[in-house]
């Protein structure tokens, strides 16, 4: 399992986070952004080398398709809306 540092600063806890729930929510969101929960779920059980290879291949294919969509989609020009 990889080591990940998650940091939530609570300088002005009274102003920024009204209560403990707000601070806990900020920590949870920081963990999600860092990908900790996804990594923990993946390491819950042993993943064989073949399964890992297929998963990586599938993830690469998804990333390629997303990049292809980003390139092909025209960007909306703000001046067209006026």
N, C-alpha and C positions, 0 to 999 in steps of 0.2 A: 504494500500500500504506500502511496506517495505521501510525503509530508506537505501539508498545506497550512499556511498561516492565514488566519482570518482575524481581522482586526476591526472592531467597532469602537469608535471613540465616543466616550460619554462625558464630554467636557462640561456642557451645560445641560445636565440631565433634566432639570426642572423645566427649562424652556424647550429643548429639543424633543425630549421624550417625557410626556406627562406622567407616565407611570412605568412600572416594571414591565408591563405588557408591551409597551412601545419599544423599549430597549431590547426585549426578547425577540420581538418581531424583526427589528433591525438586524440582530444577530442571525436569525433564521434566513433572512434574505441574503445576507452576506455569505452564508454557508451555501445557499443554493447557487449564487453567482459563481462561487469558487468551484462548484461541482463536487462537493464533499459527499452529499447524499447519493449521488449517482455512482460515485466511486465506491462507497461502502456497499451499496446494493450489488455492484458487480463483483466484489470480493467476498460476498457472503458464502459462496460455494466455489469449489474448484472449477476452473475453466480450462478445458483441455486445449492443447496447442491448435488442433484443427478448428475447434469452436472459436478460439480467439482470432485465428486467421480469417474465418468466414465473417466474424463480427467486424473486424477492421476493414475487410473488403466492402461490406455493406455500408459502413460509415463513410468510406471514401467515395462510393458511388453516390450516396446522398449529398455529400459535400460538392461533388462535381455537378450534380443536377441543380443544386442551389446556385452555384456560380454561373451556370449556363443561363438560368432564369434571370439572374441579376444583369447579365450582359445583354440579353435580348429584350428586356423590358425597357421601353422608352421612359425617360424621366419626365415628370410633369414640370412644365415651365411655369413659374408663378405669373409671368406676364400674359399667358394665355387665358388666365382666369379673369383678367381685367376687361 
